[in-house]
Amino acid sequence: QSIFVYMCGSTLETKNGAASKNIQEMLDNNIPSSTTVVIQTGGAKKWRVLDIDPSRSQRYLIKDGELTLLSETDKQNMGESKTLSDFLKWGVETYPAEKMGVILWDHGGGSLSGVCFDENYNMDSLSLTELDAAFASAGEIMTDQFEYIGFDACLMANYETAYIASKYARNMIASEELEPSGGWDYKALISAIEADKSIGGADLGRAVCDGYFEKCRLGEK
């Protein structure tokens, strides 16, 4: 399967290095050879580690413990629908798979203000209308739905977001409440994929929730 991670670092990265920590979790764990993880970075004034350039929009492959730069452009607004749609279409065309999932990483503001707040562009975010447009654009070149759309962000498990996600994915993984800045446990996510390479969105969702609960219980940030 292919996993496309839209990682808008925002103030979470600039202040706490939270995005970098989650990328490091991905690097530190054995991603199965049958799984491709690609990320797009942006949205932060500063990236604390991993030599990610805040002045550029960059796409990376995570494989065999290495972060490999695939492409880069001038800085783009991660809170703009076209930036997301371009990433999704590129991902689907470059890394097609029987099962494909999308994770949007950053602050979340629910149905009112959406997700992925780019601090380089006055905290502009992806509204639900913009999310709808981006996924619709990607859907034009797809023959099937995404297996899941995940929100590693606060407050995105609401009816309005679920309604939009249901048009483009079989499952949605999201939180009704605030998330601690540590975010999802990517070790748990990757371990679940490694244990069952045919894992679908529903089972993956349970693995994400269980791993997230344990990470919070241990007080990891």
PLY file of the C-alpha trace (Angstrom):
ply
format ascii 1.0
element vertex 221
property float x
property float y
property float z
element edge 220
property int vertex1
property int vertex2
end_header
0.00 0.00 0.00
0.96 3.67 -0.29
0.61 6.25 2.47
0.65 9.93 1.59
1.42 12.20 4.57
0.64 15.90 4.15
2.78 17.34 6.93
2.13 21.01 7.64
4.61 21.67 10.45
3.17 25.04 11.53
3.85 26.27 15.06
3.94 22.69 16.32
7.24 22.20 14.50
8.66 25.70 14.96
8.11 25.70 18.72
8.36 22.04 19.69
9.76 20.06 16.77
6.65 17.88 16.89
6.53 17.11 13.18
10.19 16.14 13.13
9.61 13.78 16.05
6.84 11.99 14.17
8.99 11.74 11.05
11.74 10.27 13.22
9.27 7.68 14.54
8.67 6.62 10.94
12.41 6.46 10.25
13.14 4.45 13.38
10.74 1.64 12.51
10.79 -1.04 9.88
8.39 -0.03 7.13
7.43 -3.20 5.19
8.86 -3.49 1.70
5.30 -3.67 0.37
4.47 -0.26 1.86
5.52 3.13 0.50
5.42 6.21 2.74
5.88 9.62 1.15
5.50 12.97 2.88
5.17 16.56 1.79
6.65 19.11 4.18
5.92 22.80 4.60
3.95 25.25 6.69
6.61 25.94 9.35
9.00 28.86 9.71
11.64 26.48 11.08
12.28 22.72 10.89
14.34 21.71 13.88
16.08 18.59 12.57
16.48 16.35 9.50
17.68 19.22 7.28
14.19 19.98 6.00
14.24 23.38 4.29
11.47 25.75 5.51
11.92 27.95 2.44
10.91 25.13 0.09
8.02 22.71 -0.40
9.58 19.27 -0.38
8.51 15.68 -0.96
10.34 12.82 0.69
10.37 9.05 0.57
10.79 7.23 3.89
12.46 3.89 3.28
15.01 1.71 5.08
15.46 4.29 7.82
16.37 7.04 5.39
14.64 10.26 4.39
15.19 10.72 0.65
14.31 13.97 -1.09
12.24 13.21 -4.18
11.36 16.68 -5.41
11.06 20.28 -4.28
9.55 23.56 -5.41
9.38 27.12 -4.21
7.47 27.47 -0.94
3.76 26.75 -1.30
0.84 27.54 0.98
-0.11 24.28 2.73
-3.45 25.86 3.60
-4.41 26.11 -0.07
-6.48 23.45 -1.80
-4.25 23.26 -4.88
-1.17 22.39 -2.80
-2.95 19.38 -1.34
-4.51 18.31 -4.64
-1.15 18.52 -6.44
0.44 16.32 -3.77
-2.36 13.76 -3.89
-2.39 13.55 -7.69
1.40 13.24 -7.77
1.26 10.51 -5.12
-1.45 8.53 -6.86
0.33 8.75 -10.22
3.82 8.04 -8.87
3.04 5.41 -6.21
-0.23 3.70 -7.22
-1.21 0.77 -5.02
-4.14 -1.52 -4.35
-4.67 0.33 -1.07
-3.78 3.98 -0.58
-4.20 6.15 2.51
-3.82 9.84 3.30
-2.78 11.45 6.60
-3.11 15.19 7.18
-0.82 16.35 9.99
-1.05 19.62 11.97
-3.44 21.73 13.99
-7.11 21.03 13.44
-10.03 23.36 13.98
-13.00 21.17 13.16
-15.73 22.12 10.74
-15.28 25.86 11.35
-11.62 26.38 10.45
-10.48 23.07 8.97
-6.94 21.71 9.18
-3.31 22.44 8.29
-2.57 26.01 9.35
0.42 27.39 7.43
2.27 29.88 9.63
4.13 31.24 6.60
0.82 32.44 5.17
-0.93 34.05 8.14
-2.10 30.66 9.46
-4.20 30.04 6.37
-5.85 26.62 6.63
-7.65 24.08 4.49
-11.36 24.65 4.97
-13.71 21.71 4.50
-14.67 23.17 1.12
-11.00 23.20 0.13
-10.52 19.63 1.36
-13.51 18.58 -0.70
-12.09 20.24 -3.81
-8.62 18.74 -3.33
-9.89 15.19 -2.91
-12.33 15.60 -5.78
-9.44 16.66 -8.01
-7.39 13.63 -7.00
-10.41 11.40 -7.46
-10.55 12.29 -11.15
-7.47 10.14 -11.80
-8.37 7.31 -9.39
-10.29 4.13 -10.15
-11.18 3.50 -6.48
-11.51 5.33 -3.17
-8.68 5.82 -0.71
-8.67 3.13 1.95
-8.64 5.82 4.63
-8.20 9.51 5.27
-6.56 10.21 8.63
-6.30 13.47 10.53
-3.39 13.62 12.98
-4.91 16.84 14.28
-7.37 18.09 16.86
-11.16 18.19 16.52
-11.59 16.70 13.05
-13.96 13.83 13.96
-17.22 15.59 13.20
-20.17 14.92 10.92
-19.24 17.55 8.34
-15.69 16.26 7.88
-16.88 12.65 7.84
-19.44 13.48 5.15
-16.71 14.85 2.90
-14.28 12.02 3.64
-16.97 9.42 2.90
-17.01 10.52 -0.75
-13.34 9.73 -1.22
-12.39 7.07 1.33
-13.81 3.93 2.90
-12.67 4.96 6.40
-11.75 8.06 8.36
-9.40 8.17 11.36
-9.74 11.32 13.46
-10.18 12.72 16.97
-13.27 14.38 18.42
-11.13 16.01 21.10
-7.84 17.89 21.37
-4.69 15.90 20.64
-1.50 16.30 22.68
1.26 17.62 20.42
2.97 14.21 20.35
0.33 13.11 17.87
-0.18 9.59 16.62
2.20 6.80 17.54
3.76 6.04 14.16
5.62 3.09 15.60
2.23 1.51 16.38
0.93 2.36 12.92
3.93 0.85 11.14
3.95 -2.20 13.43
0.31 -2.84 12.56
1.08 -2.65 8.85
4.10 -4.93 9.27
2.09 -7.50 11.23
-0.66 -7.64 8.62
0.32 -6.30 5.22
-3.27 -6.54 4.02
-4.51 -4.35 6.86
-7.40 -2.09 5.97
-8.61 1.23 7.27
-10.82 -0.09 10.05
-8.14 -2.33 11.58
-5.54 0.37 11.07
-7.81 2.84 12.83
-7.98 0.60 15.88
-4.19 0.25 15.88
-3.78 4.03 15.66
-6.22 4.60 18.54
-4.66 1.92 20.76
-1.14 3.21 20.08
-2.21 6.80 20.66
-3.82 5.90 23.99
-0.68 4.09 25.15
1.55 6.94 24.05
-0.54 9.41 26.05
-0.64 7.06 29.05
3.15 7.00 29.10
3.21 10.78 28.91
5.17 10.93 25.66
5.16 14.33 23.93
0 1
1 2
2 3
3 4
4 5
5 6
6 7
7 8
8 9
9 10
10 11
11 12
12 13
13 14
14 15
15 16
16 17
17 18
18 19
19 20
20 21
21 22
22 23
23 24
24 25
25 26
26 27
27 28
28 29
29 30
30 31
31 32
32 33
33 34
34 35
35 36
36 37
37 38
38 39
39 40
40 41
41 42
42 43
43 44
44 45
45 46
46 47
47 48
48 49
49 50
50 51
51 52
52 53
53 54
54 55
55 56
56 57
57 58
58 59
59 60
60 61
61 62
62 63
63 64
64 65
65 66
66 67
67 68
68 69
69 70
70 71
71 72
72 73
73 74
74 75
75 76
76 77
77 78
78 79
79 80
80 81
81 82
82 83
83 84
84 85
85 86
86 87
87 88
88 89
89 90
90 91
91 92
92 93
93 94
94 95
95 96
96 97
97 98
98 99
99 100
100 101
101 102
102 103
103 104
104 105
105 106
106 107
107 108
108 109
109 110
110 111
111 112
112 113
113 114
114 115
115 116
116 117
117 118
118 119
119 120
120 121
121 122
122 123
123 124
124 125
125 126
126 127
127 128
128 129
129 130
130 131
131 132
132 133
133 134
134 135
135 136
136 137
137 138
138 139
139 140
140 141
141 142
142 143
143 144
144 145
145 146
146 147
147 148
148 149
149 150
150 151
151 152
152 153
153 154
154 155
155 156
156 157
157 158
158 159
159 160
160 161
161 162
162 163
163 164
164 165
165 166
166 167
167 168
168 169
169 170
170 171
171 172
172 173
173 174
174 175
175 176
176 177
177 178
178 179
179 180
180 181
181 182
182 183
183 184
184 185
185 186
186 187
187 188
188 189
189 190
190 191
191 192
192 193
193 194
194 195
195 196
196 197
197 198
198 199
199 200
200 201
201 202
202 203
203 204
204 205
205 206
206 207
207 208
208 209
209 210
210 211
211 212
212 213
213 214
214 215
215 216
216 217
217 218
218 219
219 220
